[in-house]
């Protein structure tokens, strides 16, 4: 078990080094405050790489995958590092295609979305869809889930992650500090039930980002002392994310689910029992 943890940490560190290089390359093309906020410390980088390590086993070894609401596509870059050229990667978002360093590294086929929830893909196009910090921002989460069900192949995998936790202490702190916060938040139980009602069977789920990442710039978020503190804490985040009840107050929840054509009592028992 110890050996497995060491190997996991090595993979995460290799991911982070590659991502730091991509952020640096993109900054030469264009200075962007959003990208700066998502790369200015280890904690915010570990938010992406740490949760990726927890669900990456479900990413197919070949076929097609959609990075839904990809923004600058850090998830696609991580998938490309993991699976190489075996997967054909697609990405979509409302923005224009401007993150060339990331898109080229991932060899991403990008589409700019023109509709609040309809996707420009045929039925059953993808073996997997990953939505990282997306569902809470869409105009209609139910309609978006219907579209994801449509474009996934039978038994296709849907990963919803970095979803703001209803009981997160960081959400409360952001409101106190009057910083931008999420208008739509979710509990883990609510998320699992919502996915079940839209035809997705949860097969792995839990909490992540037990400690704050200071994923913003300016004011307290740019304090070098606080950034060093959260960096030291994030190394231990994996343990904290598994300790009840502390994990219940983590910033985010995640659910890995499978598209199904119907559910029976056995499926519901699986959905209730499965954990991280």
C-alpha positions in Angstrom: 0.0 0.0 0.0 2.9 2.4 0.9 4.5 1.6 -2.4 1.3 2.3 -4.2 1.0 5.7 -2.5 4.6 6.5 -3.5 4.0 5.7 -7.1 0.8 7.8 -7.1 2.7 10.7 -5.7 5.4 10.4 -8.3 2.7 10.4 -11.1 1.1 13.5 -9.6 4.4 15.3 -9.4 5.2 14.4 -13.0 1.8 15.7 -14.0 2.3 18.9 -12.1 5.7 19.6 -13.7 4.3 19.2 -17.2 1.4 21.4 -16.3 3.6 24.2 -14.9 5.6 24.1 -18.2 2.3 24.4 -20.2 1.2 27.4 -18.1 4.6 29.0 -18.6 4.4 28.4 -22.4 0.9 29.8 -22.6 1.9 32.9 -20.6 4.4 33.7 -23.4 1.5 33.8 -25.9 -0.9 35.7 -23.7 -1.1 37.1 -20.1 -4.3 35.9 -18.5 -5.5 36.5 -14.9 -7.5 33.3 -14.9 -4.5 31.2 -15.9 -2.4 32.9 -13.3 -5.0 32.2 -10.6 -4.9 28.5 -11.6 -1.1 28.1 -11.5 0.3 30.4 -8.9 0.8 27.8 -6.2 1.0 24.0 -5.6 -2.4 23.8 -3.9 -4.3 25.0 -6.9 -2.3 22.7 -9.2 -2.8 19.7 -6.9 -6.6 20.4 -6.9 -6.6 19.3 -10.6 -3.9 16.6 -10.5 -4.9 15.0 -7.2 -8.5 14.5 -8.2 -7.4 13.2 -11.6 -5.4 10.5 -10.0 -8.5 9.4 -8.1 -10.7 8.8 -11.2 -8.2 8.2 -14.0 -8.6 4.4 -13.8 -12.1 4.9 -15.4 -10.8 6.7 -18.5 -10.9 4.4 -21.5 -7.6 3.2 -23.0 -8.8 4.0 -26.5 -11.8 5.5 -28.3 -13.2 9.0 -28.0 -13.5 11.4 -25.0 -15.1 14.8 -24.6 -13.7 17.4 -22.2 -17.0 19.2 -21.6 -16.6 22.9 -20.7 -12.9 22.4 -21.1 -11.8 26.1 -20.9 -8.0 25.9 -21.3 -8.2 22.0 -21.2 -5.9 21.0 -18.3 -8.0 17.8 -18.0 -7.3 16.9 -21.6 -3.6 17.5 -21.1 -3.6 15.1 -18.1 -5.5 12.5 -20.1 -3.0 12.8 -23.0 -0.2 12.3 -20.6 -1.9 9.2 -19.2 -3.2 7.6 -22.4 -0.9 8.9 -25.1 -2.3 8.9 -28.6 -4.8 6.1 -28.0 -7.7 8.4 -27.3 -9.2 11.0 -29.6 -9.9 14.0 -27.5 -12.6 16.6 -28.1 -13.2 19.8 -26.2 -16.0 22.3 -26.1 -16.8 25.6 -24.3 -18.4 28.9 -24.8 -15.0 30.7 -25.4 -13.1 31.2 -28.5 -10.1 28.9 -29.1 -7.2 30.8 -27.6 -5.3 28.5 -25.3 -3.0 27.2 -28.0 -0.3 25.8 -25.8 -2.8 23.5 -24.0 -4.8 22.6 -27.1 -1.8 21.6 -29.1 -0.3 19.6 -26.3 -3.6 17.6 -25.9 -4.1 17.5 -29.7 -7.6 18.6 -28.9 -10.4 19.0 -31.4 -12.2 22.1 -30.1 -15.7 23.4 -30.7 -17.1 26.7 -29.5 -20.6 26.2 -28.1 -23.4 28.4 -29.5 -26.3 27.1 -27.5 -26.9 27.2 -23.7 -26.9 23.3 -23.5 -27.1 21.6 -26.9 -23.9 20.0 -28.0 -22.7 19.9 -31.6 -22.1 16.1 -31.6 -24.0 13.1 -32.9 -25.8 10.6 -30.6 -23.5 8.0 -28.9 -20.3 9.8 -30.0 -18.1 9.3 -26.9 -16.8 6.6 -24.7 -16.3 9.1 -21.9 -17.1 12.6 -20.9 -15.3 14.6 -18.2 -16.8 17.8 -16.8 -14.4 19.7 -14.5 -15.9 22.7 -12.7 -18.7 23.0 -15.3 -22.1 21.7 -14.1 -22.5 24.5 -11.5 -22.0 27.2 -14.3 -24.4 26.0 -17.0 -27.8 27.7 -17.4 -29.7 24.5 -16.9 -28.0 21.5 -15.3 -30.8 19.1 -16.0 -30.9 19.8 -19.8 -27.1 19.6 -19.9 -27.1 16.1 -18.3 -29.7 15.0 -20.9 -27.3 16.1 -23.6 -24.4 14.3 -22.0 -26.5 11.2 -21.9 -27.3 11.6 -25.5 -23.7 12.0 -26.7 -22.4 9.1 -24.6 -22.2 5.6 -25.9 -24.0 2.8 -24.0 -22.1 2.1 -20.7 -20.0 5.3 -21.4 -18.4 7.0 -18.4 -19.3 10.4 -17.1 -17.0 12.1 -14.6 -18.3 15.2 -12.8 -15.7 16.8 -10.6 -14.7 20.0 -8.8 -18.4 20.5 -8.1 -18.9 23.0 -5.3 -19.9 21.3 -2.1 -23.0 22.7 -0.4 -21.4 22.2 3.0 -18.0 23.6 2.1 -16.3 26.0 4.5 -14.5 27.7 1.6 -17.9 28.7 0.1 -18.8 30.3 3.4 -15.5 32.1 3.7 -15.8 33.5 0.1 -19.2 34.9 1.0 -17.8 36.5 4.1 -15.0 38.0 2.1 -17.4 39.1 -0.6 -15.4 37.3 -3.2 -17.0 35.7 -6.3 -18.7 32.5 -5.3 -21.0 29.9 -6.9 -24.6 30.6 -7.2 -25.4 26.9 -7.5 -24.0 24.4 -5.0 -24.5 20.7 -4.5 -24.3 18.1 -1.8 -22.8 14.7 -2.6 -26.1 12.9 -2.0 -28.0 15.4 -4.2 -25.4 15.0 -7.0 -25.7 11.2 -6.9 -29.5 11.3 -7.0 -29.5 13.8 -9.8 -27.3 11.6 -11.9 -29.4 8.6 -11.2 -32.5 10.5 -12.4 -30.8 11.3 -15.6 -29.7 7.7 -16.4 -26.2 7.6 -14.8 -25.3 5.0 -12.3 -22.7 6.3 -9.8 -19.8 3.9 -9.4 -17.3 6.0 -7.5 -17.8 9.3 -5.5 -16.5 11.4 -2.7 -15.0 14.7 -1.6 -11.9 16.5 -2.6 -9.9 19.7 -1.9 -10.1 19.5 1.9 -7.9 22.5 2.2 -8.2 25.9 0.4 -6.2 26.5 -2.8 -6.4 30.3 -2.9 -7.6 30.0 -6.5 -7.7 33.7 -7.2 -5.4 36.7 -7.4 -5.1 39.9 -5.5 -5.5 40.8 -1.8 -5.3 38.0 0.7 -5.2 35.4 -2.1 -1.7 36.7 -3.2 -0.2 36.6 0.3 3.1 34.7 0.0 2.7 33.5 3.6 -0.8 32.1 3.1 0.3 30.5 -0.2 3.2 28.7 1.5 0.8 27.5 4.2 -1.8 26.0 1.8 1.0 24.4 -0.2 2.2 22.6 3.0 -1.3 21.6 3.8 -2.2 20.3 0.4 0.4 17.5 0.6 -1.8 16.0 3.3 -5.1 16.7 1.6 -5.5 13.1 0.4 -5.7 11.8 4.0 -8.1 14.6 5.1 -10.4 13.9 2.2 -11.0 10.4 3.6 -11.6 11.3 7.3 -15.2 11.7 8.4 -16.6 14.2 9.2 -13.8 16.6 8.1 -14.1 15.4 4.5 -17.8 16.5 4.4 -16.7 20.1 4.5 -14.3 19.9 1.6 -14.6 22.4 -1.2 -15.7 20.0 -3.8 -17.5 16.7 -4.5 -17.0 14.3 -7.4 -19.0 11.4 -9.0 -17.9 8.9 -11.6 -20.9 7.3 -13.2 -21.9 5.0 -16.1 -24.6 5.6 -18.7 -27.3 2.9 -18.3 -30.5 2.1 -20.2 -32.4 1.1 -17.1 -31.9 0.6 -13.3 -32.9 -2.2 -11.0 -32.7 -2.8 -7.3 -29.2 -4.3 -7.7 -28.0 -1.1 -9.4 -29.4 1.1 -6.6 -27.6 -1.1 -4.0 -24.4 -0.5 -5.8 -25.0 3.2 -6.0 -25.6 3.3 -2.2 -22.5 1.2 -1.3 -19.8 2.5 -3.6 -17.2 5.0 -2.1 -13.8 6.3 -3.1 
